[in-house]
Amino acid sequence: MIVVHHLNNSRSQRILWLLEELDIPYDIKFYQRDATTSLAPPELKAVHPLGKSPVITDGAVTIAESGAIVDYLIRTYGKGRFGPAPGNADYEPYMEWLHFAEGSAMLPFMLHLYTSRLGEAAAPLKGRIDSEIDNHLAYIDHALEGRDFLVGDSLTGADVQLSFVGEIAKVYGRLAPYPHIAAWLERLHARPAFKQALEKGGPYAFA
């Protein structure tokens, strides 16, 4: 049985969503952020040395990192769904989007989060961080123009993985210039599997 070690208000919500799309059984072990620091609790270190979420266990297999988890679940349980096969023309773009989400797109948002706590001391960095956020969002928006999904004609793991970037951008009020991302996010959130994952995973909000 797959167990999702699920931290509230975190990237692990998209793993629950993917499992609902895959329609396979799983259990959830819940963890709560520290009310003062918003950090993950130390109990997660018993699951993985980094002490972060998401982490899944599947029998003897333990996997951290969202992209690795998405890739594993689709390869192991997808039955040809949610990701193109190697050799398919869409495979390389799919893999690029899968890694782009955390490898590039999330970095300026994390810098924005951390430097915002520094007040005026962060002013020299703000322009560069904002520029990189806009650079990445424009790239995603252009890719979604005239398309319902990032790759192919149906939902893939790339959409699941990148959805968190769209959600963070929305929270920060950055989506107004990027209507294709906004529409894509609405389509994803309207999916029954997404709603089912929210019911099971609990409140999902960022402040």
Sequence and secondary structure as in RCSB ss.txt:
>XXXX:A:sequence
MIVVHHLNNSRSQRILWLLEELDIPYDIKFYQRDATTSLAPPELKAVHPLGKSPVITDGAVTIAESGAIVDYLIR
TYGKGRFGPAPGNADYEPYMEWLHFAEGSAMLPFMLHLYTSRLGEAAAPLKGRIDSEIDNHLAYIDHALEGRDFL
VGDSLTGADVQLSFVGEIAKVYGRLAPYPHIAAWLERLHARPAFKQALEKGGPYAFA
>XXXX:A:secstr
 EEEEEETTSTHHHHHHHHHHHT  EEEEEE   TTT    GGGGGT TT  S EEEETTEEEESHHHHHHHHHH
HH TT SS  TTSTTHHHHHHHHHHIIIIIHHHHHHHHHHGGGGGGGHHHHHHHHHHHHHHHHHHHHHHTT SSS
STTS  HHHHHHHHHHHHHHHTT  TT HHHHHHHHHHHTSHHHHHHHHHH      
